[in-house]
C-alpha cells in the first residue's frame, strides 16, 4: 500500500516521457525520488530489535 504513490508517479513519468513532455516527466521522476527517499528515512529511523 505504501509503495503505491511512487509507482504511480513513476508510471505517470513514463507516460509523459513517452508523449515527449520532458518537463513534466522530469518533475514526476524527481517527485518519485523525493517520495521514496522521504519514506525510507521515515521508516528506517527505528532501531531493529533482534534477539539471538
Backbone as ProteinMPNN parsed JSONL, in Angstrom:
{"seq_chain_A": "XXXXXXXXXXXXXXXXXXXXXXXXXXXXXXXXXXXXXXXXXXXXXXXXXXXX", "coords_chain_A": {"N_chain_A": [[0.816, -1.195, 0.0], [1.973, 1.238, 0.756], [3.808, 1.698, -1.224], [2.42, 2.464, -3.398], [2.124, 5.171, -4.243], [4.812, 6.049, -5.128], [5.1, 4.253, -7.301], [2.933, 4.949, -8.899], [3.608, 7.602, -9.511], [6.001, 7.147, -10.928], [5.009, 5.694, -13.098], [3.358, 7.633, -14.281], [5.361, 9.462, -14.928], [6.759, 7.973, -16.85], [4.754, 7.797, -18.784], [4.468, 10.489, -19.554], [7.031, 10.901, -20.55], [6.962, 9.21, -22.715], [5.137, 10.571, -24.276], [6.581, 12.72, -25.061], [6.873, 14.928, -23.297], [8.966, 16.516, -21.743], [9.503, 18.236, -19.522], [7.41, 17.794, -17.617], [7.837, 15.105, -17.252], [10.434, 14.986, -16.071], [9.85, 16.341, -13.712], [8.008, 14.615, -12.475], [9.589, 12.328, -12.163], [11.477, 13.325, -10.402], [9.821, 13.868, -8.214], [9.115, 11.244, -7.625], [11.563, 10.177, -6.737], [12.006, 11.83, -4.496], [9.782, 11.205, -2.829], [10.237, 8.479, -2.383], [12.739, 8.507, -1.039], [12.046, 10.061, 1.183], [10.127, 8.415, 2.447], [11.785, 6.245, 2.988], [13.58, 7.35, 4.906], [11.712, 7.926, 6.858], [10.825, 5.396, 7.665], [13.167, 4.042, 8.258], [14.31, 4.934, 10.58], [13.739, 3.765, 13.002], [15.093, 1.661, 15.519], [16.288, -1.673, 15.025], [15.047, -4.583, 16.545], [16.61, -7.144, 17.449], [16.798, -10.46, 18.609], [18.928, -12.774, 19.451]], "CA_chain_A": [[0.0, 0.0, 0.0], [2.805, 2.425, 0.863], [4.583, 1.886, -2.446], [1.522, 2.824, -4.499], [2.395, 6.526, -4.727], [5.987, 6.111, -6.007], [4.852, 3.509, -8.54], [2.028, 5.764, -9.7], [4.387, 8.735, -10.018], [6.925, 6.648, -11.947], [4.202, 5.353, -14.272], [2.979, 8.895, -14.917], [6.579, 9.994, -15.526], [6.998, 7.208, -18.086], [3.738, 8.17, -19.766], [4.797, 11.807, -20.09], [8.246, 10.754, -21.364], [6.511, 8.584, -23.961], [4.419, 11.588, -25.048], [7.562, 13.784, -25.329], [6.683, 16.073, -22.391], [10.168, 16.351, -20.92], [9.413, 18.978, -18.262], [6.557, 17.057, -16.683], [8.482, 13.825, -16.976], [11.484, 15.215, -15.087], [9.214, 16.718, -12.442], [7.431, 13.423, -11.857], [10.686, 11.458, -11.73], [12.033, 13.949, -9.196], [8.858, 13.627, -7.139], [9.231, 9.829, -7.277], [12.775, 10.012, -5.932], [11.808, 12.503, -3.211], [8.838, 10.433, -2.017], [10.89, 7.23, -1.989], [13.753, 8.81, -0.028], [11.348, 10.512, 2.395], [9.555, 7.24, 3.116], [12.887, 5.453, 3.524], [14.042, 7.958, 6.15], [10.632, 7.815, 7.836], [10.723, 4.028, 8.164], [14.466, 3.489, 8.616], [14.843, 5.583, 11.76], [13.505, 2.927, 14.175], [16.117, 0.63, 15.699], [15.833, -3.047, 14.864], [15.091, -5.321, 17.809], [16.985, -8.527, 17.208], [17.091, -11.272, 19.805], [19.57, -14.025, 19.029]], "C_chain_A": [[0.861, 1.261, 0.0], [3.568, 2.707, -0.425], [3.695, 2.251, -3.635], [1.848, 4.193, -5.082], [3.667, 6.612, -5.569], [5.787, 5.372, -7.331], [3.932, 4.3, -9.459], [2.756, 6.966, -10.299], [5.353, 8.298, -11.115], [6.177, 6.282, -13.225], [3.768, 6.61, -15.017], [4.19, 9.553, -15.571], [6.93, 9.28, -16.824], [6.001, 7.595, -19.17], [4.042, 9.535, -20.376], [6.08, 11.769, -20.914], [7.891, 10.149, -22.719], [5.842, 9.609, -24.878], [5.29, 12.819, -25.325], [7.285, 15.065, -24.541], [7.799, 16.022, -21.352], [10.057, 17.05, -19.57], [8.584, 18.254, -17.219], [7.173, 15.718, -16.303], [9.572, 13.976, -15.926], [10.899, 15.576, -13.724], [8.646, 15.497, -11.732], [8.507, 12.441, -11.41], [11.337, 12.021, -10.477], [11.112, 13.731, -8.0], [8.911, 12.168, -6.686], [10.434, 9.595, -6.374], [12.588, 10.639, -4.548], [10.88, 11.722, -2.29], [9.493, 9.148, -1.523], [11.928, 7.467, -0.897], [13.1, 9.258, 1.27], [10.742, 9.342, 3.148], [10.633, 6.327, 3.668], [13.353, 6.037, 4.85], [12.966, 7.894, 7.235], [10.606, 6.423, 8.467], [12.052, 3.455, 8.624], [15.05, 4.095, 9.889], [14.626, 4.749, 13.028], [14.606, 1.879, 14.298], [15.509, -0.762, 15.538], [16.026, -3.788, 16.18], [15.346, -6.797, 17.503], [17.203, -9.23, 18.546], [17.617, -12.616, 19.324], [19.868, -14.887, 20.207]], "O_chain_A": [[0.532, 2.24, -0.67], [3.937, 3.853, -0.682], [4.179, 2.335, -4.763], [1.846, 4.355, -6.303], [3.621, 7.202, -6.649], [6.261, 5.829, -8.371], [4.136, 4.317, -10.673], [2.543, 7.308, -11.462], [5.51, 8.995, -12.117], [6.671, 6.538, -14.323], [3.805, 6.648, -16.247], [4.069, 10.138, -16.647], [7.352, 9.916, -17.79], [6.363, 7.708, -20.341], [3.89, 9.72, -21.584], [6.213, 12.523, -21.878], [8.453, 10.532, -23.744], [5.961, 9.53, -26.101], [4.783, 13.847, -25.775], [7.447, 16.165, -25.069], [7.604, 15.548, -20.233], [10.487, 16.491, -18.561], [9.004, 18.115, -16.07], [7.041, 15.26, -15.168], [9.636, 13.184, -14.986], [11.419, 15.147, -12.694], [8.79, 15.363, -10.517], [8.352, 11.787, -10.379], [11.71, 11.263, -9.581], [11.579, 13.441, -6.899], [8.769, 11.884, -5.497], [10.335, 8.898, -5.365], [12.971, 10.044, -3.541], [11.158, 11.591, -1.098], [9.318, 8.771, -0.365], [11.991, 6.708, 0.069], [13.551, 8.877, 2.35], [10.836, 9.286, 4.374], [10.432, 5.694, 4.704], [13.507, 5.3, 5.824], [13.294, 7.816, 8.419], [10.388, 6.291, 9.671], [12.057, 2.45, 9.333], [16.19, 3.79, 10.239], [15.277, 5.01, 14.04], [15.008, 1.276, 13.303], [14.348, -0.985, 15.881], [17.05, -3.634, 16.845], [14.415, -7.583, 17.324], [17.733, -8.644, 19.491], [16.865, -13.473, 18.859], [20.409, -15.982, 20.05]]}, "name": "protein", "num_of_chains": 1, "seq": "XXXXXXXXXXXXXXXXXXXXXXXXXXXXXXXXXXXXXXXXXXXXXXXXXXXX"}
